[in-house]
Amino acid sequence: MPLTALAAGSKAVLQDVGDPRLFALLRSLGLTGRTEFRLCRVGDPCIIQVRSTRIGLSKAVAEFVIVSRADGVPM
C-alpha cells in the first residue's frame, strides 16, 4: 500500500519504491530496505520519523513509497 494510505501515528515498514528514480534519494534520507518508521503527519508534506530523525516528503513522493503496516493493525 502507498504511504499516503496510512493514518498519522501508524508504524510502517518500507517494502518498495514505485519510482526507481526516487530510490537513491530515499536511501540517502535513511529509508533503506525494510526500514521501520512512524508516520507523524499525513498531507503535503508528509512527515515521517526514521529512527530519531523526522523527514518531510512531498505528497507526490510519498505516493511512490510502498509500505506494510508494522504496528500489528491489519491492512
N, CA, C and O atoms as CSV, one atom per row, in Angstrom:
chain,resi,resn,atom,element,x,y,z
A,1,MET,N,N,0.847,-1.169,0.000
A,1,MET,CA,C,0.000,0.000,0.000
A,1,MET,C,C,0.897,1.239,0.000
A,1,MET,O,O,2.006,1.193,0.532
A,2,PRO,N,N,0.435,2.338,-0.586
A,2,PRO,CA,C,1.249,3.561,-0.567
A,2,PRO,C,C,1.255,4.202,0.821
A,2,PRO,O,O,0.302,4.063,1.589
A,3,LEU,N,N,2.317,4.888,1.119
A,3,LEU,CA,C,2.452,5.571,2.406
A,3,LEU,C,C,1.275,6.502,2.664
A,3,LEU,O,O,0.835,6.641,3.806
A,4,THR,N,N,0.770,7.129,1.634
A,4,THR,CA,C,-0.322,8.096,1.775
A,4,THR,C,C,-1.635,7.454,2.223
A,4,THR,O,O,-2.571,8.167,2.585
A,5,ALA,N,N,-1.722,6.122,2.205
A,5,ALA,CA,C,-2.953,5.429,2.617
A,5,ALA,C,C,-3.007,5.189,4.123
A,5,ALA,O,O,-4.048,4.780,4.639
A,6,LEU,N,N,-1.914,5.434,4.837
A,6,LEU,CA,C,-1.878,5.206,6.280
A,6,LEU,C,C,-2.361,6.426,7.048
A,6,LEU,O,O,-2.361,7.542,6.528
A,7,ALA,N,N,-2.769,6.205,8.281
A,7,ALA,CA,C,-3.178,7.287,9.171
A,7,ALA,C,C,-1.971,7.765,9.976
A,7,ALA,O,O,-1.029,7.006,10.209
A,8,ALA,N,N,-2.007,9.010,10.391
A,8,ALA,CA,C,-0.948,9.556,11.238
A,8,ALA,C,C,-0.817,8.701,12.499
A,8,ALA,O,O,-1.818,8.271,13.072
A,9,GLY,N,N,0.414,8.460,12.921
A,9,GLY,CA,C,0.682,7.649,14.092
A,9,GLY,C,C,0.968,6.193,13.767
A,9,GLY,O,O,1.444,5.450,14.625
A,10,SER,N,N,0.685,5.778,12.541
A,10,SER,CA,C,0.933,4.389,12.134
A,10,SER,C,C,2.419,4.116,12.025
A,10,SER,O,O,3.206,4.989,11.660
A,11,LYS,N,N,2.787,2.884,12.349
A,11,LYS,CA,C,4.154,2.421,12.112
A,11,LYS,C,C,4.135,1.600,10.843
A,11,LYS,O,O,3.199,0.838,10.599
A,12,ALA,N,N,5.169,1.756,10.035
A,12,ALA,CA,C,5.225,1.075,8.750
A,12,ALA,C,C,6.627,0.566,8.478
A,12,ALA,O,O,7.596,0.989,9.107
A,13,VAL,N,N,6.712,-0.353,7.525
A,13,VAL,CA,C,7.985,-0.891,7.071
A,13,VAL,C,C,8.080,-0.638,5.577
A,13,VAL,O,O,7.154,-0.954,4.830
A,14,LEU,N,N,9.191,-0.072,5.140
A,14,LEU,CA,C,9.417,0.173,3.724
A,14,LEU,C,C,9.499,-1.153,2.990
A,14,LEU,O,O,10.274,-2.030,3.371
A,15,GLN,N,N,8.708,-1.305,1.943
A,15,GLN,CA,C,8.716,-2.517,1.129
A,15,GLN,C,C,9.342,-2.275,-0.241
A,15,GLN,O,O,10.101,-3.107,-0.740
A,16,ASP,N,N,9.019,-1.131,-0.848
A,16,ASP,CA,C,9.472,-0.858,-2.208
A,16,ASP,C,C,9.304,0.631,-2.492
A,16,ASP,O,O,8.641,1.349,-1.743
A,17,VAL,N,N,9.903,1.072,-3.564
A,17,VAL,CA,C,9.722,2.439,-4.044
A,17,VAL,C,C,9.213,2.312,-5.469
A,17,VAL,O,O,9.896,1.756,-6.330
A,18,GLY,N,N,8.024,2.822,-5.718
A,18,GLY,CA,C,7.371,2.665,-7.010
A,18,GLY,C,C,8.040,3.371,-8.162
A,18,GLY,O,O,7.750,3.059,-9.317
A,19,ASP,N,N,8.924,4.311,-7.894
A,19,ASP,CA,C,9.645,5.036,-8.939
A,19,ASP,C,C,11.141,4.857,-8.679
A,19,ASP,O,O,11.659,5.393,-7.699
A,20,PRO,N,N,11.841,4.117,-9.536
A,20,PRO,CA,C,13.260,3.838,-9.295
A,20,PRO,C,C,14.121,5.098,-9.173
A,20,PRO,O,O,15.176,5.059,-8.541
A,21,ARG,N,N,13.692,6.201,-9.760
A,21,ARG,CA,C,14.467,7.446,-9.674
A,21,ARG,C,C,14.492,7.988,-8.251
A,21,ARG,O,O,15.399,8.741,-7.897
A,22,LEU,N,N,13.520,7.620,-7.436
A,22,LEU,CA,C,13.447,8.107,-6.056
A,22,LEU,C,C,14.217,7.245,-5.066
A,22,LEU,O,O,14.445,7.658,-3.929
A,23,PHE,N,N,14.617,6.058,-5.488
A,23,PHE,CA,C,15.257,5.123,-4.564
A,23,PHE,C,C,16.511,5.710,-3.923
A,23,PHE,O,O,16.675,5.622,-2.707
A,24,ALA,N,N,17.400,6.309,-4.720
A,24,ALA,CA,C,18.652,6.870,-4.178
A,24,ALA,C,C,18.355,8.020,-3.220
A,24,ALA,O,O,19.013,8.142,-2.187
A,25,LEU,N,N,17.383,8.857,-3.542
A,25,LEU,CA,C,17.010,9.970,-2.661
A,25,LEU,C,C,16.537,9.450,-1.316
A,25,LEU,O,O,17.003,9.916,-0.276
A,26,LEU,N,N,15.630,8.501,-1.317
A,26,LEU,CA,C,15.091,7.971,-0.074
A,26,LEU,C,C,16.152,7.239,0.734
A,26,LEU,O,O,16.175,7.325,1.962
A,27,ARG,N,N,17.023,6.524,0.050
A,27,ARG,CA,C,18.117,5.830,0.748
A,27,ARG,C,C,19.035,6.834,1.436
A,27,ARG,O,O,19.497,6.582,2.549
A,28,SER,N,N,19.304,7.964,0.793
A,28,SER,CA,C,20.167,8.980,1.407
A,28,SER,C,C,19.515,9.625,2.624
A,28,SER,O,O,20.208,10.189,3.471
A,29,LEU,N,N,18.193,9.546,2.719
A,29,LEU,CA,C,17.464,10.090,3.869
A,29,LEU,C,C,17.299,9.067,4.993
A,29,LEU,O,O,16.723,9.377,6.035
A,30,GLY,N,N,17.802,7.854,4.783
A,30,GLY,CA,C,17.732,6.835,5.825
A,30,GLY,C,C,16.699,5.759,5.594
A,30,GLY,O,O,16.586,4.832,6.397
A,31,LEU,N,N,15.937,5.858,4.509
A,31,LEU,CA,C,14.936,4.830,4.203
A,31,LEU,C,C,15.589,3.745,3.366
A,31,LEU,O,O,15.548,3.781,2.136
A,32,THR,N,N,16.184,2.791,4.038
A,32,THR,CA,C,16.827,1.676,3.366
A,32,THR,C,C,15.910,0.462,3.427
A,32,THR,O,O,14.854,0.520,4.057
A,33,GLY,N,N,16.291,-0.617,2.793
A,33,GLY,CA,C,15.466,-1.815,2.726
A,33,GLY,C,C,14.890,-2.247,4.054
A,33,GLY,O,O,15.622,-2.443,5.024
A,34,ARG,N,N,13.583,-2.396,4.097
A,34,ARG,CA,C,12.844,-2.887,5.268
A,34,ARG,C,C,12.979,-2.005,6.511
A,34,ARG,O,O,12.847,-2.492,7.633
A,35,THR,N,N,13.235,-0.741,6.319
A,35,THR,CA,C,13.328,0.207,7.432
A,35,THR,C,C,11.955,0.416,8.064
A,35,THR,O,O,10.968,0.613,7.355
A,36,GLU,N,N,11.891,0.374,9.389
A,36,GLU,CA,C,10.651,0.671,10.102
A,36,GLU,C,C,10.649,2.144,10.474
A,36,GLU,O,O,11.671,2.686,10.896
A,37,PHE,N,N,9.498,2.794,10.318
A,37,PHE,CA,C,9.376,4.210,10.647
A,37,PHE,C,C,7.949,4.512,11.076
A,37,PHE,O,O,7.061,3.668,10.951
A,38,ARG,N,N,7.736,5.722,11.582
A,38,ARG,CA,C,6.409,6.158,12.048
A,38,ARG,C,C,5.940,7.317,11.195
A,38,ARG,O,O,6.712,8.227,10.894
A,39,LEU,N,N,4.681,7.287,10.807
A,39,LEU,CA,C,4.073,8.379,10.049
A,39,LEU,C,C,3.560,9.411,11.044
A,39,LEU,O,O,2.621,9.147,11.796
A,40,CYS,N,N,4.180,10.583,11.046
A,40,CYS,CA,C,3.821,11.630,12.011
A,40,CYS,C,C,2.698,12.528,11.504
A,40,CYS,O,O,1.835,12.952,12.272
A,41,ARG,N,N,2.718,12.814,10.207
A,41,ARG,CA,C,1.733,13.734,9.631
A,41,ARG,C,C,1.431,13.309,8.204
A,41,ARG,O,O,2.339,13.034,7.419
A,42,VAL,N,N,0.145,13.258,7.876
A,42,VAL,CA,C,-0.297,12.968,6.518
A,42,VAL,C,C,-0.580,14.295,5.838
A,42,VAL,O,O,-1.109,15.211,6.467
A,43,GLY,N,N,-0.245,14.410,4.598
A,43,GLY,CA,C,-0.528,15.644,3.870
A,43,GLY,C,C,0.640,16.025,2.993
A,43,GLY,O,O,1.379,15.169,2.508
A,44,ASP,N,N,0.796,17.314,2.795
A,44,ASP,CA,C,1.874,17.811,1.960
A,44,ASP,C,C,2.577,18.941,2.686
A,44,ASP,O,O,2.088,20.070,2.637
A,45,PRO,N,N,3.695,18.704,3.355
A,45,PRO,CA,C,4.475,17.475,3.265
A,45,PRO,C,C,3.965,16.387,4.201
A,45,PRO,O,O,3.284,16.651,5.192
A,46,CYS,N,N,4.313,15.177,3.856
A,46,CYS,CA,C,4.066,14.003,4.683
A,46,CYS,C,C,5.298,13.881,5.582
A,46,CYS,O,O,6.419,13.810,5.079
A,47,ILE,N,N,5.107,13.856,6.898
A,47,ILE,CA,C,6.239,13.808,7.828
A,47,ILE,C,C,6.368,12.396,8.379
A,47,ILE,O,O,5.407,11.834,8.905
A,48,ILE,N,N,7.567,11.825,8.255
A,48,ILE,CA,C,7.839,10.510,8.822
A,48,ILE,C,C,9.009,10.624,9.786
A,48,ILE,O,O,9.846,11.517,9.661
A,49,GLN,N,N,9.058,9.710,10.748
A,49,GLN,CA,C,10.185,9.657,11.672
A,49,GLN,C,C,10.912,8.345,11.448
A,49,GLN,O,O,10.362,7.263,11.659
A,50,VAL,N,N,12.174,8.465,11.012
A,50,VAL,CA,C,13.046,7.318,10.791
A,50,VAL,C,C,14.101,7.363,11.883
A,50,VAL,O,O,14.923,8.279,11.934
A,51,ARG,N,N,14.068,6.371,12.751
A,51,ARG,CA,C,14.932,6.352,13.926
A,51,ARG,C,C,14.665,7.630,14.729
A,51,ARG,O,O,13.551,7.793,15.226
A,52,SER,N,N,15.616,8.528,14.878
A,52,SER,CA,C,15.375,9.742,15.669
A,52,SER,C,C,15.259,10.989,14.792
A,52,SER,O,O,15.290,12.109,15.302
A,53,THR,N,N,15.128,10.804,13.488
A,53,THR,CA,C,15.082,11.933,12.558
A,53,THR,C,C,13.720,12.039,11.892
A,53,THR,O,O,13.168,11.038,11.434
A,54,ARG,N,N,13.178,13.248,11.838
A,54,ARG,CA,C,11.926,13.487,11.112
A,54,ARG,C,C,12.249,14.016,9.725
A,54,ARG,O,O,13.109,14.879,9.553
A,55,ILE,N,N,11.538,13.477,8.738
A,55,ILE,CA,C,11.783,13.803,7.334
A,55,ILE,C,C,10.461,14.221,6.704
A,55,ILE,O,O,9.431,13.586,6.930
A,56,GLY,N,N,10.492,15.285,5.917
A,56,GLY,CA,C,9.323,15.729,5.173
A,56,GLY,C,C,9.405,15.250,3.737
A,56,GLY,O,O,10.390,15.511,3.046
A,57,LEU,N,N,8.376,14.552,3.287
A,57,LEU,CA,C,8.293,14.089,1.902
A,57,LEU,C,C,7.100,14.757,1.238
A,57,LEU,O,O,6.024,14.845,1.830
A,58,SER,N,N,7.286,15.222,0.022
A,58,SER,CA,C,6.141,15.780,-0.689
A,58,SER,C,C,5.116,14.667,-0.906
A,58,SER,O,O,5.466,13.487,-0.929
A,59,LYS,N,N,3.872,15.047,-1.063
A,59,LYS,CA,C,2.820,14.059,-1.283
A,59,LYS,C,C,3.105,13.266,-2.558
A,59,LYS,O,O,2.831,12.067,-2.617
A,60,ALA,N,N,3.654,13.930,-3.578
A,60,ALA,CA,C,3.978,13.262,-4.839
A,60,ALA,C,C,5.006,12.153,-4.627
A,60,ALA,O,O,4.904,11.095,-5.248
A,61,VAL,N,N,5.989,12.377,-3.763
A,61,VAL,CA,C,6.995,11.355,-3.457
A,61,VAL,C,C,6.384,10.276,-2.568
A,61,VAL,O,O,6.598,9.088,-2.814
A,62,ALA,N,N,5.634,10.662,-1.549
A,62,ALA,CA,C,5.052,9.707,-0.601
A,62,ALA,C,C,4.138,8.694,-1.298
A,62,ALA,O,O,4.012,7.561,-0.833
A,63,GLU,N,N,3.510,9.080,-2.389
A,63,GLU,CA,C,2.629,8.160,-3.115
A,63,GLU,C,C,3.400,7.001,-3.744
A,63,GLU,O,O,2.815,5.955,-4.026
A,64,PHE,N,N,4.701,7.171,-3.966
A,64,PHE,CA,C,5.530,6.122,-4.557
A,64,PHE,C,C,6.193,5.232,-3.511
A,64,PHE,O,O,6.821,4.233,-3.860
A,65,VAL,N,N,6.059,5.587,-2.223
A,65,VAL,CA,C,6.666,4.797,-1.150
A,65,VAL,C,C,5.688,3.702,-0.759
A,65,VAL,O,O,4.625,3.979,-0.203
A,66,ILE,N,N,6.051,2.455,-1.051
A,66,ILE,CA,C,5.191,1.299,-0.793
A,66,ILE,C,C,5.582,0.689,0.549
A,66,ILE,O,O,6.745,0.354,0.773
A,67,VAL,N,N,4.601,0.547,1.440
A,67,VAL,CA,C,4.854,0.109,2.809
A,67,VAL,C,C,3.911,-1.018,3.213
A,67,VAL,O,O,2.923,-1.304,2.536
A,68,SER,N,N,4.244,-1.646,4.334
A,68,SER,CA,C,3.318,-2.549,5.020
A,68,SER,C,C,3.233,-2.055,6.467
A,68,SER,O,O,4.147,-1.401,6.969
A,69,ARG,N,N,2.130,-2.375,7.116
A,69,ARG,CA,C,1.936,-1.947,8.498
A,69,ARG,C,C,2.894,-2.693,9.410
A,69,ARG,O,O,3.146,-3.881,9.207
A,70,ALA,N,N,3.431,-2.010,10.415
A,70,ALA,CA,C,4.346,-2.638,11.364
A,70,ALA,C,C,3.805,-2.596,12.781
A,70,ALA,O,O,4.479,-3.045,13.709
A,71,ASP,N,N,2.608,-2.070,12.968
A,71,ASP,CA,C,2.082,-1.897,14.325
A,71,ASP,C,C,1.011,-2.917,14.685
A,71,ASP,O,O,0.263,-2.716,15.642
A,72,GLY,N,N,0.929,-4.005,13.933
A,72,GLY,CA,C,0.006,-5.068,14.277
A,72,GLY,C,C,-1.435,-4.838,13.851
A,72,GLY,O,O,-2.286,-5.693,14.095
A,73,VAL,N,N,-1.730,-3.713,13.223
A,73,VAL,CA,C,-3.086,-3.440,12.753
A,73,VAL,C,C,-3.227,-4.018,11.350
A,73,VAL,O,O,-2.396,-3.728,10.489
A,74,PRO,N,N,-4.259,-4.830,11.092
A,74,PRO,CA,C,-4.410,-5.417,9.756
A,74,PRO,C,C,-4.608,-4.345,8.698
A,74,PRO,O,O,-5.151,-3.274,8.969
A,75,MET,N,N,-4.165,-4.649,7.505
A,75,MET,CA,C,-4.377,-3.728,6.379
A,75,MET,C,C,-5.789,-3.806,5.874
A,75,MET,O,O,-6.147,-3.102,4.930
